[in-house]
Amino acid sequence: MCVAASRKGIPFLRKALTGVSLTVRQILEVPELSGMKLIAGESGIEKNIRSVNVMEAPDIARWLRGGELLLSTGYQFRNDVEGFEALIMAIHAAGAAALGFKNRFLQEFPPKAKDCANGVGLPILSLPLELPYSDIIRIVIMQTDEVENIRFSESVLRSFSEILTEGGGIVNVLQNLALFLKCRVCFLDERTGKFSYSSGEFLANENSATNKRALLEKYPHEQLVLSHRAYGTFIFENRPQDAMWRVVLEHAKVAMLLVLQKDIATRQVEARYRNEFVQDLATGNIRDSEEVINRARSFGWDLAGKLRVVVFDIDNYKIHFEQPLPREKVVGLEEAKERIYSICKNEMRLTFQNLPYLTRSDFIAFIVNVDNYPNFKTRLRQCCKDVQEKTGTCAGYSVSVGVGNEKCDFFGTNESYDEARRAIKMMRAVNGDGGFHVWDEMGILTVLAPVADSEEARKFFVSRLGGLAKDNDLLHTLDVLVKQNWNFRAAARELNIHYNTIHYRYEKICEISNVDLSTGEKRLEIAVALKLLYLNPKLGSA
């Protein structure tokens, strides 16, 4: 349907591009202008006429664009015949195609001016007095390239309009463009990084190249931009040679923008619908399991299994909005966020295929069916490492990752979602930005974190380890002993010190803290105090 529409414009294309210009010779052959005679400048008889103008002013040359047939009675030179010579040179220099002269005020065209016209090859046409200027203008204009170009442009516009009204897409626009330009064309979508082709993948060996600059240096191309936003790039197999290719391309650009904007609007509607569904899962706003399964299937998601939520949170993103920002700064931040979200989606899709996800102002959350992926944590760690490296390089931001506990079905999604977000919030305060935190690997920290800043926590720490707070060596030794389950030899090896030294430090710790560390209960209290210090380093200065 769309191909047929485009072929309507091809006859106009061929006509317009095969030199349908009205020459001075052709003017003289028009039957309606049979009274017109060439009286000078015969060597310029093949000059092309693009328009017609009437002149009765001596400075007409300054207003010319080139290719004009000028019509004049010579009135301004009736008392200055020599002025005609200067006029001939001026309009010739300005690119006039010919001069049409009516001898109403002069009995004949000045001989010296005629010699000047012969010298520069500017045709001088004698016009019958009874031939109205309006007839000359109408006849010439209707046969010049300007009219043909308008007709051709209208035919191109109609062909692309029919594509749009019949619901055509990117490929249909490219096929129509290729028919007019007689060369294969592809389009690189800036949003998705995907290539679309008019016919045949002439970039088949290069369309996955990461070096876009090298690709564009090799092939002729034209960027599609609207309001400083780049939507994509047209890439041509060969550089278009047709004289009217720019007209065709401009119409193709408009059609492509309309297709893309329609697609963007559709995607935005789908994204809102998808986001609402995932938000319902994340907030526990679900009632019927069949409804969830059916809605998930409509998006191609598998939620029938054990699930975990993975959250990628942009570090220090909201801090930029603590004060009003200029519009260009806001746009820059939004573009960086979209790049980060795109990286997260691409890497998670490569590792775990099609996943439900939810976007918010500074984080994106994914729901993963872990039953479908053996060695889930190993895969996830590598995926998140890749995401963090790429976001730092491509967007200039670090990203913290939180992973919620595994839940037996989607009814527990909201808990896993909360755990993933809390893991980031809790551990970011301790370890800083750019971390990877799995809730079920955080152990007792998940219980202690909410109270680590409390007065009770401060008193508990001071009563157990307050005397050691200023001695980093002893605190570190104690921490290693706890991690090694109070195995002195293992602790000595990790600290790279002598076995006797570890005993000496242990006795020193017991003495300063005034605690008997031989009992399990006291050792547990010391371990809890160390965890509180880990969560709240300020306790060391309490």
C-alpha positions as CSV (number, residue, x, y, z in Angstrom):
1,M,0.0,0.0,0.0
2,C,2.7,2.5,1.0
3,V,5.0,1.5,-1.9
4,A,2.3,2.2,-4.4
5,A,1.8,5.6,-2.9
6,S,5.5,6.5,-3.2
7,R,5.6,5.5,-6.9
8,K,3.1,8.3,-7.7
9,G,5.9,10.7,-7.1
10,I,8.5,9.0,-9.4
11,P,7.4,10.6,-12.7
12,F,7.7,14.0,-11.2
13,L,11.0,13.1,-9.8
14,R,12.4,12.0,-13.2
15,K,11.0,15.1,-14.9
16,A,12.3,17.5,-12.3
17,L,15.7,15.8,-12.2
18,T,16.3,15.5,-16.0
19,G,16.8,19.2,-16.6
20,V,13.3,20.6,-17.2
21,S,14.6,24.2,-17.2
22,L,13.2,26.8,-19.6
23,T,16.1,28.1,-21.7
24,V,16.1,31.3,-23.7
25,R,15.9,29.2,-26.9
26,Q,12.8,27.5,-25.6
27,I,11.2,30.8,-24.8
28,L,11.6,31.8,-28.4
29,E,9.9,28.6,-29.5
30,V,6.8,29.0,-27.4
31,P,3.9,29.6,-29.9
32,E,2.2,32.2,-27.7
33,L,5.4,34.2,-27.7
34,S,6.1,34.0,-31.5
35,G,6.5,37.7,-31.8
36,M,9.5,37.7,-29.5
37,K,12.9,38.1,-31.4
38,L,16.5,37.6,-30.3
39,I,18.4,40.8,-31.2
40,A,21.7,40.3,-29.3
41,G,23.6,37.9,-27.0
42,E,23.1,34.8,-29.1
43,S,25.9,33.0,-27.3
44,G,23.9,32.9,-24.1
45,I,20.8,31.4,-25.8
46,E,21.0,28.2,-23.7
47,K,20.9,30.0,-20.4
48,N,18.2,28.8,-18.0
49,I,15.3,31.0,-16.9
50,R,14.1,30.5,-13.3
51,S,11.8,33.5,-12.9
52,V,10.5,36.7,-14.5
53,N,10.7,40.3,-13.2
54,V,9.8,43.7,-14.5
55,M,12.4,46.4,-14.2
56,E,12.2,50.1,-14.7
57,A,14.8,51.2,-12.1
58,P,18.6,51.7,-12.9
59,D,19.7,49.8,-9.7
60,I,17.6,46.6,-10.4
61,A,20.8,44.5,-10.4
62,R,21.1,44.7,-6.6
63,W,17.8,42.8,-6.2
64,L,18.6,39.9,-8.5
65,R,19.2,36.3,-7.4
66,G,20.2,34.9,-10.8
67,G,18.3,33.3,-13.6
68,E,15.8,36.1,-14.2
69,L,14.2,37.2,-17.4
70,L,14.0,41.0,-17.0
71,L,11.3,42.9,-18.9
72,S,11.8,46.6,-19.5
73,T,10.7,49.5,-21.8
74,G,14.0,51.3,-21.1
75,Y,12.0,54.3,-19.7
76,Q,14.7,55.2,-17.2
77,F,17.2,55.5,-20.0
78,R,15.1,57.5,-22.5
79,N,17.4,60.5,-21.9
80,D,20.5,58.5,-21.1
81,V,21.0,56.0,-23.8
82,E,24.6,55.3,-22.7
83,G,23.3,54.1,-19.4
84,F,22.1,51.0,-21.0
85,E,25.6,49.7,-21.3
86,A,26.2,49.9,-17.6
87,L,22.8,48.2,-17.0
88,I,23.9,45.3,-19.3
89,M,27.1,44.7,-17.4
90,A,25.4,45.0,-14.0
91,I,22.6,42.6,-14.6
92,H,25.0,40.1,-16.3
93,A,27.3,40.2,-13.3
94,A,24.2,39.6,-11.1
95,G,23.4,36.4,-13.1
96,A,20.4,37.5,-15.1
97,A,19.4,35.1,-17.9
98,A,18.1,37.6,-20.4
99,L,16.6,41.0,-21.0
100,G,13.3,41.5,-22.8
101,F,13.0,45.0,-24.4
102,K,9.9,46.9,-25.6
103,N,10.9,49.9,-27.8
104,R,8.0,52.1,-26.5
105,F,10.2,55.0,-25.4
106,L,13.3,54.2,-27.5
107,Q,13.1,53.7,-31.2
108,E,15.7,50.9,-31.1
109,F,17.9,49.1,-28.7
110,P,21.1,51.2,-28.3
111,P,23.8,49.7,-30.7
112,K,26.6,50.0,-28.2
113,A,24.5,48.3,-25.5
114,K,23.8,45.6,-28.1
115,D,27.5,45.1,-28.7
116,C,28.1,44.9,-24.9
117,A,25.4,42.2,-24.7
118,N,27.0,40.2,-27.5
119,G,30.3,40.5,-25.7
120,V,29.1,39.0,-22.5
121,G,26.6,36.6,-23.9
122,L,23.5,38.2,-22.4
123,P,20.5,37.5,-24.7
124,I,18.4,40.6,-25.6
125,L,14.9,39.8,-26.7
126,S,12.7,42.3,-28.6
127,L,9.1,42.2,-27.3
128,P,6.1,43.1,-29.4
129,L,4.3,46.2,-28.0
130,E,1.0,44.5,-28.1
131,L,2.2,41.5,-25.9
132,P,1.2,42.2,-22.3
133,Y,3.8,41.6,-19.6
134,S,1.3,39.6,-17.7
135,D,1.1,37.0,-20.5
136,I,4.8,36.7,-20.7
137,I,5.1,36.3,-16.9
138,R,2.3,33.7,-16.9
139,I,3.7,31.7,-19.8
140,V,7.3,31.7,-18.5
141,I,6.5,31.0,-14.8
142,M,4.3,28.0,-15.6
143,Q,7.1,26.3,-17.5
144,T,10.1,27.0,-15.2
145,D,11.7,24.7,-12.7
146,E,10.1,26.6,-9.8
147,V,6.6,25.3,-10.8
148,E,8.0,21.8,-11.5
149,N,9.8,21.8,-8.1
150,I,6.6,22.7,-6.3
151,R,4.6,20.0,-8.1
152,F,7.3,17.5,-7.3
153,S,7.4,18.5,-3.7
154,E,3.7,18.2,-3.5
155,S,3.8,14.7,-4.9
156,V,6.5,13.7,-2.4
157,L,4.4,15.1,0.4
158,R,1.4,13.2,-0.8
159,S,3.3,9.9,-0.9
160,F,4.6,10.3,2.7
161,S,1.2,11.5,3.9
162,E,-0.5,8.4,2.5
163,I,2.0,6.2,4.4
164,L,1.2,8.0,7.7
165,T,-2.6,7.9,7.1
166,E,-2.4,4.1,6.4
167,G,-0.5,3.4,9.6
168,G,2.9,2.9,8.1
169,G,6.0,2.7,10.2
170,I,9.8,3.4,10.1
171,V,10.4,0.8,7.4
172,N,7.7,2.1,5.1
173,V,9.1,5.6,5.4
174,L,12.6,4.3,4.5
175,Q,11.2,2.3,1.5
176,N,9.5,5.4,0.1
177,L,12.7,7.4,0.6
178,A,14.8,4.8,-1.1
179,L,12.4,4.7,-4.1
180,F,12.8,8.4,-4.7
181,L,16.6,8.5,-4.1
182,K,17.3,5.2,-5.9
183,C,19.6,4.0,-3.2
184,R,19.2,1.8,-0.1
185,V,18.7,3.7,3.2
186,C,18.8,2.7,6.9
187,F,17.8,4.6,10.0
188,L,19.7,4.4,13.3
189,D,17.2,5.1,16.2
190,E,18.9,7.2,18.8
191,R,16.6,5.9,21.6
192,T,17.1,2.2,21.1
193,G,20.3,2.0,19.1
194,K,18.5,-0.2,16.5
195,F,18.9,-0.1,12.8
196,S,15.9,-0.2,10.4
197,Y,16.4,-0.8,6.6
198,S,14.6,0.1,3.4
199,S,15.6,-3.3,1.9
200,G,18.5,-5.5,2.7
201,E,21.0,-4.9,5.5
202,F,23.8,-3.1,3.7
203,L,25.4,-2.5,7.1
204,A,25.0,-6.2,8.1
205,N,28.6,-6.5,9.1
206,E,28.8,-3.2,10.8
207,N,25.4,-2.5,12.5
208,S,26.6,-3.9,15.8
209,A,29.8,-1.7,15.8
210,T,30.2,0.2,19.0
211,N,32.1,2.9,17.2
212,K,29.3,5.0,15.7
213,R,31.7,7.7,14.6
214,A,33.6,5.3,12.4
215,L,30.4,4.1,10.8
216,L,29.2,7.7,10.0
217,E,32.6,8.6,8.6
218,K,32.2,5.7,6.1
219,Y,28.7,6.4,4.9
220,P,26.8,9.5,3.9
221,H,24.3,10.4,6.6
222,E,21.8,13.0,7.8
223,Q,20.8,13.5,11.4
224,L,17.1,13.8,12.5
225,V,16.9,16.6,15.0
226,L,13.9,18.5,16.5
227,S,14.2,21.2,19.2
228,H,17.9,20.3,19.9
229,R,16.9,16.6,20.5
230,A,18.5,14.0,18.2
231,Y,16.0,11.2,17.3
232,G,18.3,9.3,15.0
233,T,20.3,9.3,11.8
234,F,19.5,8.4,8.2
235,I,22.4,6.5,6.6
236,F,22.7,6.2,2.8
237,E,24.4,3.3,1.0
238,N,25.6,5.9,-1.6
239,R,25.5,9.7,-1.6
240,P,22.3,10.9,-3.3
241,Q,23.1,12.5,-6.7
242,D,19.6,13.7,-7.6
243,A,19.1,17.5,-7.7
244,M,16.0,17.2,-5.6
245,W,17.2,14.8,-2.9
246,R,17.1,17.5,-0.3
247,V,13.3,18.1,-0.9
248,V,12.7,14.3,-0.6
249,L,14.7,14.0,2.6
250,E,13.0,16.9,4.3
251,H,9.6,15.4,3.7
252,A,11.0,12.0,4.9
253,K,12.3,13.7,8.1
254,V,8.8,15.1,8.9
255,A,7.2,11.7,8.2
256,M,9.8,9.9,10.4
257,L,9.4,12.3,13.2
258,L,5.6,11.7,13.2
259,V,6.1,8.0,13.2
260,L,8.7,8.2,16.0
261,Q,6.5,10.5,18.1
262,K,3.5,8.2,17.7
263,D,5.7,5.3,18.8
264,I,7.0,7.3,21.8
265,A,3.5,8.2,22.8
266,T,2.4,4.5,22.6
267,R,5.5,3.4,24.6
268,Q,4.7,6.1,27.2
269,V,1.2,4.8,27.6
270,E,2.5,1.2,27.9
271,A,5.1,2.3,30.4
272,R,2.5,3.9,32.6
273,Y,0.4,0.8,32.5
274,R,3.4,-1.4,33.2
275,N,4.6,0.9,36.0
276,E,1.3,0.9,37.7
277,F,1.2,-2.9,37.6
278,V,4.7,-3.3,39.0
279,Q,4.0,-0.7,41.6
280,D,1.0,-2.7,42.7
281,L,3.3,-5.7,43.2
282,A,5.9,-3.6,45.0
283,T,3.4,-2.0,47.4
284,G,1.4,-5.2,48.0
285,N,-1.7,-3.8,46.3
286,I,-2.8,-7.1,44.8
287,R,-5.8,-9.3,45.6
288,D,-6.2,-12.0,42.9
289,S,-3.4,-14.3,41.8
290,E,-5.1,-15.0,38.4
291,E,-5.2,-11.2,37.7
292,V,-1.5,-10.9,38.4
293,I,-0.5,-13.9,36.3
294,N,-2.6,-12.7,33.3
295,R,-1.4,-9.1,33.5
296,A,2.2,-10.4,33.7
297,R,1.7,-12.6,30.7
298,S,0.4,-9.6,28.7
299,F,3.9,-8.1,29.1
300,G,5.7,-11.4,28.5
301,W,6.7,-11.8,32.2
302,D,7.0,-15.0,34.1
303,L,6.1,-14.5,37.8
304,A,5.2,-18.1,38.6
305,G,8.1,-18.9,40.9
306,K,10.4,-17.6,43.6
307,L,11.1,-13.9,43.2
308,R,13.6,-11.3,44.3
309,V,13.6,-7.6,43.8
310,V,16.8,-5.8,42.7
311,V,17.0,-2.0,43.0
312,F,19.5,0.3,41.3
313,D,19.7,3.6,43.1
314,I,21.5,6.6,41.6
315,D,23.8,8.0,44.3
316,N,23.4,11.7,45.2
317,Y,20.9,12.3,42.4
318,K,18.3,14.2,44.4
319,I,21.0,16.4,46.1
320,H,21.1,18.5,42.9
321,F,17.5,19.6,43.4
322,E,18.0,21.0,46.9
323,Q,17.8,24.4,45.2
324,P,16.1,25.6,42.0
325,L,18.1,24.8,38.9
326,P,18.1,26.4,35.5
327,R,16.2,24.5,32.8
328,E,19.3,23.3,30.9
329,K,20.7,21.8,34.1
330,V,17.5,19.9,34.8
331,V,17.4,18.6,31.2
332,G,21.0,17.4,31.6
333,L,20.2,15.6,34.8
334,E,17.1,14.0,33.3
335,E,19.2,12.8,30.2
336,A,21.8,11.3,32.6
337,K,19.1,9.5,34.5
338,E,17.6,8.1,31.3
339,R,21.1,6.9,30.2
340,I,21.5,5.1,33.5
341,Y,18.1,3.5,33.3
342,S,18.8,2.4,29.8
343,I,22.1,0.8,30.9
344,C,20.4,-1.0,33.8
345,K,17.6,-2.3,31.5
346,N,20.0,-3.4,28.8
347,E,22.4,-5.3,31.2
348,M,19.6,-6.9,33.2
349,R,17.9,-8.0,29.9
350,L,21.1,-9.5,28.6
351,T,21.5,-11.5,31.9
352,F,17.9,-12.3,32.8
353,Q,15.9,-11.6,29.6
354,N,12.5,-9.9,29.9
355,L,11.9,-8.6,33.4
356,P,9.2,-6.5,35.1
357,Y,10.7,-3.1,36.2
358,L,9.5,0.0,37.9
359,T,11.1,3.5,37.4
360,R,11.1,6.2,40.0
361,S,12.8,9.7,40.3
362,D,16.2,8.3,41.3
363,F,16.0,4.5,41.2
364,I,14.8,1.6,39.0
365,A,13.6,-1.7,40.5
366,F,13.5,-5.2,38.8
367,I,11.6,-8.3,39.7
368,V,13.5,-11.5,38.9
369,N,12.1,-15.0,38.9
370,V,15.2,-16.8,40.4
371,D,13.8,-20.3,39.6
372,N,14.7,-19.6,35.9
373,Y,18.4,-18.8,36.6
374,P,20.8,-21.2,38.2
375,N,23.6,-19.5,40.1
376,F,21.4,-16.4,40.4
377,K,23.7,-14.5,42.8
378,T,26.8,-15.1,40.8
379,R,25.1,-13.8,37.6
380,L,23.6,-10.9,39.4
381,R,26.9,-9.8,40.9
382,Q,28.6,-9.7,37.5
383,C,25.6,-8.0,36.0
384,C,25.6,-5.3,38.7
385,K,29.4,-4.8,38.4
386,D,28.9,-4.2,34.6
387,V,26.1,-1.7,35.3
388,Q,28.2,0.2,37.9
389,E,31.2,0.4,35.6
390,K,29.1,1.6,32.6
391,T,27.1,4.2,34.5
392,G,30.2,5.7,35.9
393,T,31.8,5.9,32.5
394,C,28.8,6.9,30.4
395,A,26.8,9.0,32.8
396,G,29.2,10.2,35.5
397,Y,27.2,8.8,38.4
398,S,27.7,5.9,40.8
399,V,24.9,3.5,41.5
400,S,24.2,1.5,44.7
401,V,22.5,-1.9,44.4
402,G,20.1,-3.5,46.9
403,V,18.8,-7.0,46.6
404,G,15.8,-8.2,48.7
405,N,15.2,-11.6,50.1
406,E,13.9,-14.5,48.0
407,K,10.1,-14.9,48.3
408,C,8.2,-18.0,47.5
409,D,5.7,-16.1,45.2
410,F,4.6,-12.6,44.0
411,F,2.6,-12.0,47.2
412,G,6.0,-11.4,48.9
413,T,7.3,-8.9,46.3
414,N,6.5,-5.9,48.4
415,E,8.7,-7.3,51.3
416,S,11.6,-8.0,48.9
417,Y,11.2,-4.5,47.4
418,D,11.3,-2.9,50.9
419,E,14.3,-5.0,51.9
420,A,16.3,-4.0,48.8
421,R,15.6,-0.3,49.3
422,R,16.4,-0.5,53.1
423,A,19.6,-2.4,52.3
424,I,20.8,0.5,50.2
425,K,19.8,3.2,52.7
426,M,21.4,1.4,55.7
427,M,24.7,0.4,54.0
428,R,25.2,3.6,52.1
429,A,25.5,5.4,55.4
430,V,28.2,3.0,56.5
431,N,30.1,2.1,53.3
432,G,29.4,5.1,51.1
433,D,28.1,5.1,47.5
434,G,28.4,2.4,44.8
435,G,27.8,-0.7,47.0
436,F,26.2,-4.0,46.4
437,H,24.1,-5.2,49.3
438,V,22.1,-8.4,49.6
439,W,19.6,-8.4,52.5
440,D,19.9,-12.0,53.5
441,E,23.7,-11.6,53.6
442,M,23.6,-8.6,56.0
443,G,22.7,-10.9,59.0
444,I,22.2,-9.1,62.3
445,L,22.8,-5.8,60.7
446,T,19.2,-5.8,59.4
447,V,18.0,-5.8,63.0
448,L,20.6,-3.4,64.4
449,A,20.6,-0.8,61.7
450,P,17.3,0.9,62.7
451,V,18.6,1.4,66.3
452,A,22.3,2.2,65.6
453,D,21.7,5.9,66.0
454,S,19.8,5.6,69.2
455,E,20.8,6.6,72.7
456,E,20.4,3.0,73.9
457,A,22.9,1.9,71.2
458,R,25.4,4.5,72.4
459,K,25.1,3.4,76.1
460,F,25.4,-0.3,75.1
461,F,28.6,0.3,73.1
462,V,30.2,2.5,75.8
463,S,29.5,0.0,78.5
464,R,31.1,-2.8,76.5
465,L,33.8,-1.2,74.4
466,G,34.0,2.4,75.5
467,G,37.5,2.0,76.9
468,L,38.8,0.6,73.6
469,A,37.3,3.3,71.3
470,K,40.6,5.2,70.9
471,D,42.8,2.2,70.3
472,N,42.4,1.2,66.7
473,D,44.8,-1.7,66.9
474,L,43.0,-3.4,69.7
475,L,39.6,-2.8,68.1
476,H,40.8,-4.3,64.8
477,T,42.2,-7.3,66.7
478,L,38.9,-7.8,68.5
479,D,37.0,-7.6,65.2
480,V,39.2,-10.2,63.6
481,L,38.8,-12.5,66.6
482,V,35.0,-12.3,66.3
483,K,35.1,-13.0,62.6
484,Q,37.4,-16.0,63.1
485,N,35.0,-17.3,65.8
486,W,37.6,-16.6,68.5
487,N,40.2,-18.9,66.9
488,F,43.5,-17.4,68.0
489,R,45.7,-19.1,65.4
490,A,43.4,-18.1,62.5
491,A,43.2,-14.5,63.8
492,A,47.0,-14.4,64.1
493,R,47.4,-15.6,60.5
494,E,44.9,-13.0,59.2
495,L,46.6,-10.2,61.2
496,N,50.1,-11.5,60.2
497,I,51.3,-11.4,63.8
498,H,52.8,-14.0,66.2
499,Y,50.5,-16.3,68.1
500,N,51.8,-15.0,71.4
501,T,51.0,-11.4,70.3
502,I,47.4,-12.2,69.7
503,H,47.2,-13.6,73.2
504,Y,48.8,-10.6,74.7
505,R,46.3,-8.3,72.9
506,Y,43.4,-10.4,74.0
507,E,44.5,-10.1,77.6
508,K,44.9,-6.3,77.1
509,I,41.3,-6.1,75.7
510,C,39.9,-8.0,78.7
511,E,41.7,-5.7,81.0
512,I,40.7,-2.4,79.5
513,S,37.1,-3.4,78.8
514,N,36.8,-5.1,82.2
515,V,34.9,-8.0,80.6
516,D,35.3,-11.7,80.9
517,L,35.4,-12.8,77.2
518,S,35.5,-16.5,78.1
519,T,31.7,-16.9,78.1
520,G,29.5,-17.1,75.1
521,E,27.1,-14.5,76.3
522,K,29.8,-11.8,76.7
523,R,31.3,-12.7,73.4
524,L,27.9,-12.1,71.8
525,E,27.6,-8.7,73.4
526,I,31.0,-7.7,72.1
527,A,30.1,-8.9,68.6
528,V,26.9,-6.8,68.8
529,A,28.8,-3.8,70.0
530,L,31.2,-4.1,67.1
531,K,28.3,-4.3,64.6
532,L,26.8,-1.1,66.1
533,L,30.2,0.6,65.6
534,Y,30.3,-0.6,62.0
535,L,26.8,0.8,61.4
536,N,27.5,4.1,63.3
537,P,31.2,5.0,63.4
538,K,30.3,8.0,65.6
539,L,30.0,5.7,68.5
540,G,33.8,5.5,68.6
541,S,34.0,9.1,69.7
542,A,31.1,8.8,72.2
